[in-house]
């Protein structure tokens, strides 16, 4: 009976399929810090093209300028280069859970508790406002401590055309 084939383990040359990757532009290099820029995207290409799309409206509220990310310098990069950054799927799910699941869950729980206490709808809504604000504190703390950006790593450097010719 033939042996079962060995399972391939992700290594330096093999990419994990659960890792998210994005190509970003290097805006500046400041000592040990690399500043990366990315265009802000709405939900999908179709929504970005429609004037009445809700995702586009939210993207406009977030700001029209590029999204800036600061990462530790781990590679030889220069302004104008492009880099491929990656984040594990687990780290992304953790950050998304803090940002998109915790606030609505806290709000629903608070509304249920306040309603069970017999408060009117107006008082329930007013009491839920501070709960909603407090529910964003974990993601704010994680961002200020750099935990979300620390999950990003530079995998590949694509030199700018003028730099690649030298």
NORNORQUI-V195231 format. One record per helix or strand of 2 or more residues. SS is the DSSP state (H for helix, E for strand). FROM is the first residue (numbers start at 1). LEN is the number of residues. If there is no record, write none. Layout:
BEGIN
ss:SS from:FROM len:LEN
ss:SS from:FROM len:LEN
END
This chain:
BEGIN
ss:E from:19 len:12
ss:E from:33 len:6
ss:H from:45 len:5
ss:H from:54 len:9
ss:E from:67 len:6
ss:E from:82 len:7
ss:H from:89 len:28
ss:H from:121 len:15
ss:H from:137 len:8
ss:H from:147 len:4
ss:E from:153 len:6
ss:H from:161 len:4
END
